[in-house]
């Protein structure tokens, strides 16, 4: 009886680790689906973290993002345009990456609450706002507040709105099929 319990716990632990690693790879792939704009590239990272949160929940979602950030910091080229290193997190665009952590947490609160499209929509929109607030604030340290808005927020209003709609539809489909 004890051996079965230990095996179940070990299997669950291994499943969680594999889920986290798979999710970090998914984020890395989404990072490479990129249009290199200056200074902030257009990527599918935001969409990927929302999907991961819908599937894994906020706790494993946060671990997945932490794993992704760690991989990038130790030199694995997982960030946009195959970049890596701590300097990416300290660069003008690093705030967007840091924003993934609270965004996953916020999305998880709403996604885990219920499968209703309203909760999914609120979680998605708030998460994207948080990412852009973090990104805007860090970018503004390099270029000033006005330029940070012009370079790091304004060009993405339409594209992020489209990605938000795609995320809401996909997550609604995922949550209703689970």
N, C-alpha and C positions, 0 to 999 in steps of 0.2 A: 504494500500500500504506500509506504513512504517513497519507495523507488519510483513508482508511477507519478507521484506528486512532484518529485524532483525533476523527472523527465519532462513533465508538462510545463513546469516553470522554466526549465532550460529551453524548451522548444519555443515558448512564448517570448523569452528574452532574445533568442536568435532571430525570431520573426520580426521583432521590433527593430533590432539592429539592421537587419536587411532592408526593412521598410525605410528607415532613416537614410541609409546609404543610397538606396534607389532614388529616394526623393531628392537628395543632394545632387545626384547625377542628372535627374530631370531638370532641376534648376540650372545646372551648368549648361545643359543642352539648350534650354530656353534662352540663356544668356548669349549664346552664339548666334541665335536667330536675331540678328542685329543690323540696324542701319546706323552706321557711324556718323552721328551728328555731333557737332561741337558745341559745348563741352560735354553734353549729356547724350549718350546714344539711345536710340529707340530699341528696346528689347522686349522679350516676352517673359521676363523674370516675374513681373507682378502677376501676370496671369498664372504662371506656374505655382507661385506660393499660395495663391488662393485655392487652386485645385488641390494641392497637397493638403492644405488645412481642411478642406471639405472631406477628403478621403481619410486622412490620418488623425484629425483633430488637432487642437492647438498645441498640446504638449509635445506630441511627436513632430508636429509641424515646426515648432520652435527648435527642437533638437536637429531637425533637418536643415534649417537655415543656419544654425550655429555650425553644423558640420560643413556646409557649403562655404561659409565665411572662413572657417579654419583651413579648409583645403586651399582656398585662395591665398590665405596669409602665409602658408608654408611653401608656396611656390607652384602649386598645381594650377595650370592656366584655366580656371573655371569662370573667371569674371568675363564681362563682355569683351569681345574681340581678342579672346585668348590671353588676357592679361592676368597677372597674379601679383602677390606681394602685399605687405602691410601698407605700402605707399598708395595702393589703390583705395584703401579705406580712409586714408588721410588726404586723399586728393579732393578736388572740387566735387566729384560725383560720389564720394564715399558715404555721404549722408543718406542717399537713397538706399544703399545696401544696409546701413544701420537701421533704417526705417522698416526693413522687412520684419524685424523681431517684434516690435509692438503691433505691426500690422497683422501678423499671424495670430497674435494673442487676441486682438480685437475681433478679427474674423471668426476665430474659434468661439468666442462668447456668443456671437449671433448664429453661427452655423450649428453649434451644438444645442442651442436653445430649442429650435424646432426646424422642420423642413419647409416652413412657409417661405414663399418667395419674397415676402416683405422683409423677413429677418435676413435672408441671403442678400437681398439688395442693400439693406442698411450696412451689414457687415462688410460687403464688398466696397461700397462707396467710402465708408469711414476708413477702411484699411488703405485705400488708395490716397485719401487725403493725408493720412499720417505719413505715408512714404514720401509724398511730395513736400510736406512740412519739414521733415528731417532733411530731405535733399536740398530744398530751398535754403534752409538755415546754414547748412555747411557750404553750399555754393556761394551764398552771400558773403561769407568770410573772405572769399577770394576775389569776387567781382563787384560786391556791393548789392544792396537790396533790390534796386530797380533792375540792374542787369541780370541778377539771379532770376527775377520773375520773367524777364524777356527771354533769357536763354534756357532756363531750367523748368519753367512751369507752362508758360503760354503755348509753346510749340506742341505740347502734349495734351492739351485740353480735349481736343477732338479724338486723338488716337486712344487716349486713356478712357474716354467715354465709350468708345467702341469696344475696347478690351473689357471694360466693366460689364457692358451688355453681354458680351460673349461669356464672360465668367459667370454672370448670374444665370444665364441659360444653361451652361454646362453643369454648374454646381446644383441647380435645381434638378436637372436630369440625374446627376449622380445621387443626390439625396433621396429622390423619390424611388430610385431603383435599388437602394440599399435596404 
